[in-house]
Amino acid sequence: GDFSAKTLKVNGSVEANSIITSGIGDRYYTLDLDVTVGGQQDLNLSNKLGISNQNWLHMEIIRIISWSSNDYWHTKLQFNDTHLPSKGDIQFGKQSVNPAPGIEFSGNMIYSYSESGDHVVEYTHQGTDVNVSLLVRVTSDWN
């Protein structure tokens, strides 16, 4: 049901299909990508994640959920210098000899600022074309 109180105290556990937060906090999303080999291509994170009206966000990969190819592939999401003050990069990929893909933790977060609320990154991809699903944590002001 609906609760009008601002505080809900639970002694035990809570089951929910989703929890909506307000204020500054984290939300988790599945980011599904169909990445193809080629030069830099744009990826609109706002559209892909269904996020609107957020001036800023911080995103990082928590886990690679699934991938469609066991051959070599590598993907990098990043901003170019025209997107300042947005910064950072996220890199992940798979070596054919490894049983699962990995996340490169030297570059595993992006900070995006956009007055329009449209958060667009560029991606480059090498190796085999792949469909990949990522569990990502997004921090923003959800008011």
C-alpha positions as MATLAB code, in Angstrom:
seq = 'GDFSAKTLKVNGSVEANSIITSGIGDRYYTLDLDVTVGGQQDLNLSNKLGISNQNWLHMEIIRIISWSSNDYWHTKLQFNDTHLPSKGDIQFGKQSVNPAPGIEFSGNMIYSYSESGDHVVEYTHQGTDVNVSLLVRVTSDWN';
ca = [
       0.000    0.000    0.000;
       0.891    3.661    0.082;
       2.459    5.183    3.164;
       2.393    8.881    3.931;
       4.860    8.692    6.825;
       8.425    9.745    6.090;
       9.922    6.926    8.168;
       9.155    3.249    7.824;
      10.765    0.990   10.416;
      11.036   -2.699    9.619;
      12.142   -5.411   12.009;
      13.030   -8.130    9.523;
      13.251   -8.065    5.744;
      11.471   -6.266    2.916;
      10.678   -7.762   -0.493;
      10.174   -5.376   -3.404;
      10.255   -5.434   -7.203;
      11.908   -2.011   -7.165;
      12.841    0.697   -4.733;
      12.683    4.322   -5.843;
      15.070    6.650   -4.068;
      15.052   10.424   -3.930;
      17.894   12.784   -3.157;
      21.497   11.854   -3.853;
      21.957    8.106   -3.978;
      22.684    5.007   -6.018;
      20.460    3.144   -8.445;
      21.332   -0.066  -10.274;
      20.603   -0.678  -13.951;
      21.249   -3.317  -16.576;
      22.988   -1.674  -19.520;
      22.510   -3.776  -22.679;
      24.940   -2.967  -25.493;
      25.264   -4.228  -29.064;
      28.807   -3.126  -29.851;
      30.378   -3.374  -33.283;
      33.894   -2.914  -34.542;
      34.586    0.534  -35.942;
      35.620    4.059  -35.141;
      34.198    6.134  -32.328;
      30.429    5.896  -32.093;
      27.998    7.760  -29.830;
      26.061    6.015  -27.071;
      23.265    7.928  -25.327;
      23.318    6.628  -21.743;
      20.177    8.591  -20.842;
      18.162    6.724  -23.481;
      19.770    3.329  -22.858;
      19.160    3.478  -19.097;
      15.830    5.312  -19.220;
      17.181    8.209  -17.147;
      15.801   11.695  -17.731;
      16.281   15.163  -16.280;
      19.525   14.338  -14.469;
      22.117   17.120  -14.813;
      24.908   14.929  -13.492;
      25.648   11.275  -12.949;
      28.478    9.036  -11.859;
      28.493    5.531  -13.330;
      30.594    2.433  -12.772;
      30.397   -1.213  -13.797;
      29.626   -3.652  -11.002;
      29.590   -6.833  -13.070;
      29.436   -8.179  -16.621;
      26.215  -10.228  -16.655;
      26.320  -11.815  -20.105;
      28.180  -11.700  -23.422;
      27.610  -13.297  -26.808;
      31.143  -14.110  -27.965;
      34.004  -16.078  -26.452;
      36.452  -14.633  -29.002;
      38.612  -11.581  -28.258;
      36.791   -8.242  -27.843;
      37.433   -4.966  -26.012;
      35.140   -1.966  -25.486;
      35.917    1.488  -24.116;
      33.323    4.141  -23.192;
      34.749    7.656  -22.834;
      34.226   11.371  -23.374;
      36.169   13.516  -25.776;
      37.448   16.979  -24.826;
      34.300   18.699  -26.135;
      32.278   17.140  -23.286;
      34.097   18.943  -20.439;
      33.594   18.846  -17.455;
      32.540   15.219  -18.062;
      35.460   12.868  -17.438;
      36.459    9.254  -17.137;
      36.307    6.017  -19.046;
      34.992    2.506  -18.639;
      36.809   -0.407  -20.265;
      35.868   -4.062  -20.386;
      36.522   -7.011  -22.643;
      37.386  -10.649  -23.110;
      40.529  -12.506  -24.007;
      39.734  -15.693  -25.936;
      41.830  -17.776  -23.487;
      39.868  -16.576  -20.432;
      36.547  -18.182  -19.443;
      34.839  -14.821  -18.821;
      35.312  -11.151  -19.701;
      36.884   -8.709  -17.287;
      36.618   -5.092  -16.201;
      39.695   -2.861  -16.322;
      39.638   -1.197  -12.937;
      42.088    1.537  -13.925;
      39.217    2.992  -15.929;
      35.912    1.932  -14.457;
      33.937    5.116  -13.869;
      32.596    8.129  -15.638;
      31.297   11.431  -14.373;
      28.904   13.127  -16.773;
      27.509   16.649  -16.564;
      24.858   17.830  -19.004;
      22.547   20.812  -18.599;
      20.131   19.192  -21.065;
      20.119   15.901  -19.132;
      21.371   14.000  -22.201;
      24.447   11.982  -21.233;
      26.272   10.840  -24.358;
      29.562    8.957  -24.357;
      31.637    7.713  -27.236;
      32.634    4.096  -27.537;
      35.313    2.258  -29.437;
      35.286   -1.490  -29.900;
      37.917   -3.950  -31.103;
      37.769   -7.638  -31.926;
      34.502   -9.471  -32.487;
      31.095   -7.757  -32.497;
      29.324   -8.614  -29.244;
      26.086   -8.204  -27.316;
      26.956   -7.549  -23.684;
      24.880   -6.830  -20.564;
      26.434   -4.877  -17.710;
      25.210   -4.298  -14.175;
      25.998   -0.634  -13.493;
      25.646    1.576  -10.437;
      24.539    5.139  -11.176;
      24.825    7.868   -8.548;
      22.916   11.106   -9.075;
      20.488   13.548   -7.457;
      17.166   11.794   -8.067;
      14.951   14.724   -7.013;
];
